Amino acid sequence: MSQTTVLEKLRAELQKIERMLADLEAERKAIEEEYSAVLNEENRIFEEMRRCRDQYMYSRLEVRLNAVSRRRKEIESKKTEIERKIKGYSEEKERLQMRIEYLRPKSQS
């Protein structure tokens, strides 16, 4: 197999990884926005609970807080998973770039 074919395959793989990274970055941005909204809701409910004097209303707020808190934890786990994937793809991209640089003929610089 010629060296140019190997380089072409590596470049194609690099482009694929760059597309995956872009998709993951967009997904992370969406998750960050959702996380921020849920965190604001959780803080708002917590403030309402702190000001609440009625026991019945307090219980209702507590149930809502538990649901929102559970949702926040789910989003946090998605967020860490996405960040782990981004880190892995970034390392793979860096490794491929170094390999391409190594295999590239000096005359093509």
SELOMI-553842 format. One record per atom (N, C-alpha, C, O): residue in three letters; x, y, z. Coordinates in nm, 2 decimals, always signed. Example, Ala and Ser with C-alpha at 12.3 -4.5 7.8 and 13.67 -1.06 7.14 Angstrom:
BEGIN
residuo / x / y / z
Ala / +1.32 / -0.57 / +0.78
Ala / +1.23 / -0.45 / +0.78
Ala / +1.32 / -0.33 / +0.78
Ala / +1.42 / -0.33 / +0.85
Ser / +1.28 / -0.22 / +0.71
Ser / +1.37 / -0.11 / +0.71
Ser / +1.29 / +0.00 / +0.79
Ser / +1.34 / +0.11 / +0.80
//
This chain:
BEGIN
residuo / x / y / z
Met / +0.09 / -0.12 / +0.00
Met / +0.00 / +0.00 / +0.00
Met / +0.09 / +0.12 / +0.00
Met / +0.19 / +0.13 / +0.08
Ser / +0.06 / +0.22 / -0.08
Ser / +0.14 / +0.34 / -0.09
Ser / +0.12 / +0.43 / +0.03
Ser / +0.02 / +0.42 / +0.10
Gln / +0.22 / +0.52 / +0.05
Gln / +0.21 / +0.60 / +0.17
Gln / +0.10 / +0.71 / +0.15
Gln / +0.04 / +0.75 / +0.25
Thr / +0.07 / +0.75 / +0.02
Thr / -0.03 / +0.85 / +0.00
Thr / -0.17 / +0.79 / +0.03
Thr / -0.26 / +0.86 / +0.08
Thr / -0.19 / +0.66 / +0.01
Thr / -0.32 / +0.60 / +0.04
Thr / -0.34 / +0.60 / +0.19
Thr / -0.45 / +0.62 / +0.24
Val / -0.23 / +0.57 / +0.26
Val / -0.24 / +0.57 / +0.41
Val / -0.27 / +0.71 / +0.46
Val / -0.36 / +0.72 / +0.55
Leu / -0.21 / +0.81 / +0.40
Leu / -0.23 / +0.95 / +0.44
Leu / -0.38 / +0.99 / +0.41
Leu / -0.44 / +1.05 / +0.49
Glu / -0.43 / +0.94 / +0.30
Glu / -0.57 / +0.98 / +0.26
Glu / -0.66 / +0.91 / +0.36
Glu / -0.76 / +0.98 / +0.40
Lys / -0.64 / +0.79 / +0.40
Lys / -0.72 / +0.72 / +0.49
Lys / -0.72 / +0.79 / +0.63
Lys / -0.82 / +0.81 / +0.70
Leu / -0.60 / +0.83 / +0.67
Leu / -0.58 / +0.90 / +0.80
Leu / -0.65 / +1.03 / +0.79
Leu / -0.72 / +1.07 / +0.89
Arg / -0.64 / +1.10 / +0.68
Arg / -0.71 / +1.24 / +0.67
Arg / -0.86 / +1.22 / +0.67
Arg / -0.93 / +1.30 / +0.73
Ala / -0.91 / +1.11 / +0.61
Ala / -1.06 / +1.09 / +0.61
Ala / -1.10 / +1.06 / +0.75
Ala / -1.21 / +1.10 / +0.80
Glu / -1.02 / +0.98 / +0.82
Glu / -1.06 / +0.94 / +0.96
Glu / -1.05 / +1.07 / +1.05
Glu / -1.14 / +1.08 / +1.14
Leu / -0.96 / +1.16 / +1.02
Leu / -0.95 / +1.28 / +1.10
Leu / -1.07 / +1.37 / +1.07
Leu / -1.12 / +1.43 / +1.17
Gln / -1.11 / +1.38 / +0.95
Gln / -1.23 / +1.45 / +0.92
Gln / -1.36 / +1.40 / +0.99
Gln / -1.44 / +1.47 / +1.04
Lys / -1.37 / +1.26 / +0.99
Lys / -1.48 / +1.20 / +1.06
Lys / -1.47 / +1.23 / +1.21
Lys / -1.58 / +1.26 / +1.27
Ile / -1.36 / +1.23 / +1.27
Ile / -1.35 / +1.26 / +1.41
Ile / -1.38 / +1.41 / +1.44
Ile / -1.44 / +1.44 / +1.54
Glu / -1.34 / +1.50 / +1.35
Glu / -1.37 / +1.64 / +1.36
Glu / -1.52 / +1.66 / +1.36
Glu / -1.57 / +1.75 / +1.43
Arg / -1.59 / +1.59 / +1.27
Arg / -1.74 / +1.60 / +1.26
Arg / -1.80 / +1.55 / +1.39
Arg / -1.89 / +1.61 / +1.44
Met / -1.75 / +1.44 / +1.44
Met / -1.80 / +1.39 / +1.57
Met / -1.78 / +1.49 / +1.68
Met / -1.87 / +1.51 / +1.77
Leu / -1.66 / +1.55 / +1.69
Leu / -1.63 / +1.65 / +1.79
Leu / -1.73 / +1.77 / +1.78
Leu / -1.77 / +1.82 / +1.88
Ala / -1.75 / +1.81 / +1.66
Ala / -1.84 / +1.92 / +1.64
Ala / -1.98 / +1.89 / +1.69
Ala / -2.05 / +1.97 / +1.75
Asp / -2.03 / +1.77 / +1.66
Asp / -2.16 / +1.72 / +1.70
Asp / -2.17 / +1.71 / +1.86
Asp / -2.26 / +1.76 / +1.92
Leu / -2.06 / +1.66 / +1.91
Leu / -2.06 / +1.65 / +2.06
Leu / -2.05 / +1.79 / +2.13
Leu / -2.11 / +1.81 / +2.23
Glu / -1.98 / +1.88 / +2.07
Glu / -1.98 / +2.02 / +2.12
Glu / -2.11 / +2.08 / +2.12
Glu / -2.15 / +2.15 / +2.21
Ala / -2.19 / +2.06 / +2.01
Ala / -2.32 / +2.11 / +2.00
Ala / -2.41 / +2.05 / +2.10
Ala / -2.50 / +2.12 / +2.17
Glu / -2.40 / +1.92 / +2.12
Glu / -2.48 / +1.85 / +2.22
Glu / -2.44 / +1.90 / +2.36
Glu / -2.53 / +1.91 / +2.45
Arg / -2.32 / +1.92 / +2.39
Arg / -2.28 / +1.97 / +2.52
Arg / -2.33 / +2.11 / +2.55
Arg / -2.38 / +2.14 / +2.66
Lys / -2.34 / +2.19 / +2.44
Lys / -2.40 / +2.33 / +2.46
Lys / -2.54 / +2.32 / +2.50
Lys / -2.59 / +2.39 / +2.58
Ala / -2.62 / +2.23 / +2.43
Ala / -2.76 / +2.21 / +2.46
Ala / -2.78 / +2.16 / +2.60
Ala / -2.87 / +2.20 / +2.67
Ile / -2.70 / +2.06 / +2.64
Ile / -2.71 / +2.01 / +2.77
Ile / -2.67 / +2.11 / +2.88
Ile / -2.74 / +2.12 / +2.98
Glu / -2.58 / +2.20 / +2.85
Glu / -2.54 / +2.31 / +2.94
Glu / -2.66 / +2.40 / +2.96
Glu / -2.69 / +2.44 / +3.07
Glu / -2.73 / +2.43 / +2.85
Glu / -2.84 / +2.52 / +2.86
Glu / -2.95 / +2.46 / +2.94
Glu / -3.01 / +2.52 / +3.03
Glu / -2.98 / +2.33 / +2.92
Glu / -3.08 / +2.26 / +2.99
Glu / -3.05 / +2.25 / +3.14
Glu / -3.13 / +2.27 / +3.23
Tyr / -2.92 / +2.22 / +3.17
Tyr / -2.87 / +2.21 / +3.30
Tyr / -2.89 / +2.34 / +3.38
Tyr / -2.93 / +2.35 / +3.49
Ser / -2.86 / +2.45 / +3.31
Ser / -2.87 / +2.58 / +3.37
Ser / -3.02 / +2.61 / +3.41
Ser / -3.05 / +2.67 / +3.51
Ala / -3.11 / +2.58 / +3.32
Ala / -3.25 / +2.60 / +3.34
Ala / -3.30 / +2.52 / +3.46
Ala / -3.37 / +2.57 / +3.54
Val / -3.26 / +2.39 / +3.46
Val / -3.30 / +2.31 / +3.57
Val / -3.24 / +2.36 / +3.71
Val / -3.31 / +2.35 / +3.81
Leu / -3.12 / +2.40 / +3.70
Leu / -3.06 / +2.45 / +3.83
Leu / -3.13 / +2.58 / +3.88
Leu / -3.14 / +2.59 / +4.00
Asn / -3.16 / +2.66 / +3.78
Asn / -3.24 / +2.78 / +3.82
Asn / -3.37 / +2.75 / +3.88
Asn / -3.41 / +2.81 / +3.98
Glu / -3.44 / +2.65 / +3.82
Glu / -3.57 / +2.60 / +3.88
Glu / -3.55 / +2.55 / +4.02
Glu / -3.63 / +2.57 / +4.11
Glu / -3.45 / +2.47 / +4.03
Glu / -3.42 / +2.41 / +4.17
Glu / -3.39 / +2.52 / +4.27
Glu / -3.44 / +2.51 / +4.38
Asn / -3.32 / +2.61 / +4.23
Asn / -3.29 / +2.72 / +4.33
Asn / -3.41 / +2.80 / +4.36
Asn / -3.43 / +2.84 / +4.48
Arg / -3.50 / +2.82 / +4.26
Arg / -3.62 / +2.90 / +4.28
Arg / -3.71 / +2.82 / +4.38
Arg / -3.77 / +2.88 / +4.47
Ile / -3.73 / +2.69 / +4.36
Ile / -3.81 / +2.61 / +4.45
Ile / -3.76 / +2.61 / +4.59
Ile / -3.83 / +2.62 / +4.69
Phe / -3.62 / +2.60 / +4.60
Phe / -3.56 / +2.60 / +4.73
Phe / -3.59 / +2.73 / +4.80
Phe / -3.62 / +2.73 / +4.92
Glu / -3.58 / +2.84 / +4.73
Glu / -3.61 / +2.97 / +4.79
Glu / -3.76 / +2.98 / +4.84
Glu / -3.79 / +3.03 / +4.94
Glu / -3.85 / +2.93 / +4.75
Glu / -3.99 / +2.92 / +4.79
Glu / -4.01 / +2.84 / +4.92
Glu / -4.09 / +2.88 / +5.01
Met / -3.94 / +2.73 / +4.93
Met / -3.95 / +2.64 / +5.05
Met / -3.90 / +2.72 / +5.17
Met / -3.96 / +2.70 / +5.28
Arg / -3.80 / +2.79 / +5.15
Arg / -3.74 / +2.87 / +5.27
Arg / -3.84 / +2.97 / +5.32
Arg / -3.84 / +3.00 / +5.44
Arg / -3.91 / +3.03 / +5.23
Arg / -4.01 / +3.14 / +5.27
Arg / -4.15 / +3.08 / +5.31
Arg / -4.23 / +3.15 / +5.37
Cys / -4.17 / +2.95 / +5.28
Cys / -4.30 / +2.90 / +5.30
Cys / -4.33 / +2.87 / +5.44
Cys / -4.25 / +2.83 / +5.52
Arg / -4.46 / +2.90 / +5.49
Arg / -4.50 / +2.88 / +5.62
Arg / -4.61 / +2.77 / +5.63
Arg / -4.63 / +2.71 / +5.73
Asp / -4.68 / +2.75 / +5.52
Asp / -4.78 / +2.65 / +5.51
Asp / -4.72 / +2.51 / +5.50
Asp / -4.64 / +2.49 / +5.40
Gln / -4.76 / +2.41 / +5.58
Gln / -4.70 / +2.28 / +5.58
Gln / -4.74 / +2.20 / +5.45
Gln / -4.66 / +2.13 / +5.39
Tyr / -4.87 / +2.22 / +5.41
Tyr / -4.91 / +2.15 / +5.29
Tyr / -4.84 / +2.20 / +5.17
Tyr / -4.79 / +2.12 / +5.09
Met / -4.82 / +2.33 / +5.16
Met / -4.75 / +2.39 / +5.04
Met / -4.60 / +2.35 / +5.05
Met / -4.54 / +2.32 / +4.94
Tyr / -4.55 / +2.34 / +5.17
Tyr / -4.41 / +2.30 / +5.18
Tyr / -4.39 / +2.16 / +5.13
Tyr / -4.29 / +2.13 / +5.06
Ser / -4.48 / +2.07 / +5.16
Ser / -4.48 / +1.93 / +5.12
Ser / -4.48 / +1.92 / +4.96
Ser / -4.41 / +1.85 / +4.90
Arg / -4.57 / +2.00 / +4.90
Arg / -4.58 / +2.01 / +4.76
Arg / -4.45 / +2.06 / +4.69
Arg / -4.40 / +2.00 / +4.59
Leu / -4.39 / +2.16 / +4.75
Leu / -4.27 / +2.21 / +4.70
Leu / -4.16 / +2.11 / +4.72
Leu / -4.07 / +2.10 / +4.63
Glu / -4.16 / +2.04 / +4.83
Glu / -4.06 / +1.94 / +4.85
Glu / -4.06 / +1.83 / +4.74
Glu / -3.96 / +1.78 / +4.70
Val / -4.18 / +1.79 / +4.71
Val / -4.20 / +1.68 / +4.60
Val / -4.14 / +1.74 / +4.47
Val / -4.07 / +1.67 / +4.39
Arg / -4.18 / +1.86 / +4.44
Arg / -4.13 / +1.93 / +4.31
Arg / -3.98 / +1.94 / +4.32
Arg / -3.91 / +1.92 / +4.21
Leu / -3.92 / +1.98 / +4.43
Leu / -3.78 / +1.99 / +4.44
Leu / -3.71 / +1.86 / +4.42
Leu / -3.61 / +1.85 / +4.35
Asn / -3.77 / +1.75 / +4.47
Asn / -3.71 / +1.62 / +4.45
Asn / -3.71 / +1.58 / +4.31
Asn / -3.61 / +1.52 / +4.26
Ala / -3.82 / +1.61 / +4.24
Ala / -3.83 / +1.57 / +4.09
Ala / -3.72 / +1.66 / +4.01
Ala / -3.66 / +1.60 / +3.93
Val / -3.71 / +1.78 / +4.04
Val / -3.62 / +1.87 / +3.97
Val / -3.48 / +1.83 / +4.00
Val / -3.39 / +1.83 / +3.92
Ser / -3.45 / +1.80 / +4.13
Ser / -3.32 / +1.75 / +4.17
Ser / -3.28 / +1.62 / +4.10
Ser / -3.16 / +1.61 / +4.06
Arg / -3.37 / +1.53 / +4.09
Arg / -3.34 / +1.41 / +4.02
Arg / -3.31 / +1.43 / +3.87
Arg / -3.22 / +1.37 / +3.81
Arg / -3.39 / +1.52 / +3.81
Arg / -3.36 / +1.56 / +3.67
Arg / -3.23 / +1.62 / +3.65
Arg / -3.16 / +1.60 / +3.56
Arg / -3.19 / +1.71 / +3.75
Arg / -3.06 / +1.78 / +3.74
Arg / -2.94 / +1.67 / +3.75
Arg / -2.84 / +1.68 / +3.68
Lys / -2.96 / +1.57 / +3.83
Lys / -2.86 / +1.47 / +3.85
Lys / -2.85 / +1.39 / +3.72
Lys / -2.74 / +1.35 / +3.68
Glu / -2.96 / +1.36 / +3.65
Glu / -2.96 / +1.29 / +3.52
Glu / -2.88 / +1.37 / +3.42
Glu / -2.80 / +1.32 / +3.34
Ile / -2.91 / +1.50 / +3.42
Ile / -2.84 / +1.59 / +3.32
Ile / -2.69 / +1.59 / +3.35
Ile / -2.61 / +1.59 / +3.26
Glu / -2.66 / +1.60 / +3.48
Glu / -2.52 / +1.60 / +3.52
Glu / -2.44 / +1.47 / +3.47
Glu / -2.33 / +1.48 / +3.42
Ser / -2.51 / +1.36 / +3.48
Ser / -2.45 / +1.23 / +3.43
Ser / -2.43 / +1.24 / +3.28
Ser / -2.33 / +1.19 / +3.23
Lys / -2.53 / +1.29 / +3.20
Lys / -2.52 / +1.31 / +3.06
Lys / -2.40 / +1.40 / +3.03
Lys / -2.32 / +1.37 / +2.93
Lys / -2.39 / +1.51 / +3.10
Lys / -2.29 / +1.61 / +3.08
Lys / -2.15 / +1.54 / +3.10
Lys / -2.06 / +1.57 / +3.02
Thr / -2.13 / +1.47 / +3.20
Thr / -2.00 / +1.41 / +3.23
Thr / -1.97 / +1.30 / +3.12
Thr / -1.85 / +1.29 / +3.08
Glu / -2.07 / +1.23 / +3.07
Glu / -2.05 / +1.13 / +2.97
Glu / -2.01 / +1.20 / +2.84
Glu / -1.92 / +1.16 / +2.77
Ile / -2.07 / +1.31 / +2.80
Ile / -2.04 / +1.39 / +2.68
Ile / -1.90 / +1.44 / +2.69
Ile / -1.82 / +1.44 / +2.60
Glu / -1.86 / +1.50 / +2.81
Glu / -1.73 / +1.55 / +2.83
Glu / -1.62 / +1.44 / +2.82
Glu / -1.51 / +1.47 / +2.76
Arg / -1.65 / +1.32 / +2.87
Arg / -1.56 / +1.21 / +2.85
Arg / -1.54 / +1.17 / +2.71
Arg / -1.43 / +1.15 / +2.66
Lys / -1.65 / +1.17 / +2.63
Lys / -1.64 / +1.14 / +2.49
Lys / -1.56 / +1.25 / +2.41
Lys / -1.48 / +1.22 / +2.33
Ile / -1.58 / +1.37 / +2.45
Ile / -1.51 / +1.48 / +2.38
Ile / -1.36 / +1.47 / +2.41
Ile / -1.28 / +1.49 / +2.32
Lys / -1.33 / +1.44 / +2.53
Lys / -1.19 / +1.42 / +2.57
Lys / -1.13 / +1.31 / +2.49
Lys / -1.01 / +1.32 / +2.44
Gly / -1.20 / +1.20 / +2.48
Gly / -1.15 / +1.08 / +2.40
Gly / -1.13 / +1.11 / +2.25
Gly / -1.02 / +1.08 / +2.19
Tyr / -1.23 / +1.18 / +2.19
Tyr / -1.21 / +1.22 / +2.05
Tyr / -1.10 / +1.32 / +2.03
Tyr / -1.04 / +1.32 / +1.93
Ser / -1.09 / +1.41 / +2.13
Ser / -0.98 / +1.51 / +2.11
Ser / -0.84 / +1.44 / +2.12
Ser / -0.75 / +1.48 / +2.04
Glu / -0.83 / +1.35 / +2.21
Glu / -0.70 / +1.28 / +2.21
Glu / -0.68 / +1.20 / +2.08
Glu / -0.56 / +1.19 / +2.03
Glu / -0.78 / +1.13 / +2.03
Glu / -0.77 / +1.06 / +1.91
Glu / -0.73 / +1.15 / +1.79
Glu / -0.65 / +1.12 / +1.71
Lys / -0.79 / +1.27 / +1.79
Lys / -0.77 / +1.37 / +1.68
Lys / -0.62 / +1.41 / +1.69
Lys / -0.55 / +1.42 / +1.59
Glu / -0.57 / +1.44 / +1.81
Glu / -0.43 / +1.48 / +1.83
Glu / -0.34 / +1.37 / +1.78
Glu / -0.24 / +1.39 / +1.72
Arg / -0.37 / +1.24 / +1.82
Arg / -0.29 / +1.13 / +1.78
Arg / -0.28 / +1.12 / +1.63
Arg / -0.18 / +1.09 / +1.57
Leu / -0.40 / +1.13 / +1.56
Leu / -0.40 / +1.12 / +1.42
Leu / -0.32 / +1.23 / +1.35
Leu / -0.25 / +1.21 / +1.25
Gln / -0.34 / +1.36 / +1.41
Gln / -0.26 / +1.47 / +1.35
Gln / -0.11 / +1.45 / +1.36
Gln / -0.04 / +1.48 / +1.26
Met / -0.07 / +1.39 / +1.47
Met / +0.08 / +1.37 / +1.48
Met / +0.12 / +1.26 / +1.39
Met / +0.23 / +1.27 / +1.33
Arg / +0.04 / +1.16 / +1.37
Arg / +0.07 / +1.05 / +1.27
Arg / +0.07 / +1.10 / +1.13
Arg / +0.16 / +1.06 / +1.05
Ile / -0.02 / +1.18 / +1.09
Ile / -0.03 / +1.24 / +0.96
Ile / +0.10 / +1.33 / +0.94
Ile / +0.16 / +1.32 / +0.83
Glu / +0.13 / +1.41 / +1.04
Glu / +0.25 / +1.49 / +1.03
Glu / +0.38 / +1.41 / +1.01
Glu / +0.47 / +1.44 / +0.93
Tyr / +0.38 / +1.30 / +1.08
Tyr / +0.50 / +1.21 / +1.07
Tyr / +0.51 / +1.14 / +0.93
Tyr / +0.62 / +1.13 / +0.87
Leu / +0.39 / +1.10 / +0.88
Leu / +0.39 / +1.03 / +0.75
Leu / +0.40 / +1.12 / +0.63
Leu / +0.43 / +1.08 / +0.52
Arg / +0.37 / +1.25 / +0.65
Arg / +0.37 / +1.35 / +0.54
Arg / +0.51 / +1.36 / +0.48
Arg / +0.61 / +1.39 / +0.56
Pro / +0.53 / +1.35 / +0.35
Pro / +0.66 / +1.38 / +0.30
Pro / +0.71 / +1.52 / +0.32
Pro / +0.62 / +1.61 / +0.33
Lys / +0.83 / +1.54 / +0.34
Lys / +0.89 / +1.67 / +0.38
Lys / +0.86 / +1.78 / +0.27
Lys / +0.85 / +1.90 / +0.29
Ser / +0.85 / +1.73 / +0.14
Ser / +0.83 / +1.83 / +0.03
Ser / +0.69 / +1.89 / +0.03
Ser / +0.67 / +1.99 / -0.04
Gln / +0.59 / +1.83 / +0.10
Gln / +0.46 / +1.87 / +0.11
Gln / +0.43 / +1.97 / +0.22
Gln / +0.32 / +2.02 / +0.24
Ser / +0.53 / +2.01 / +0.29
Ser / +0.51 / +2.10 / +0.41
Ser / +0.47 / +2.24 / +0.37
Ser / +0.45 / +2.32 / +0.45
//
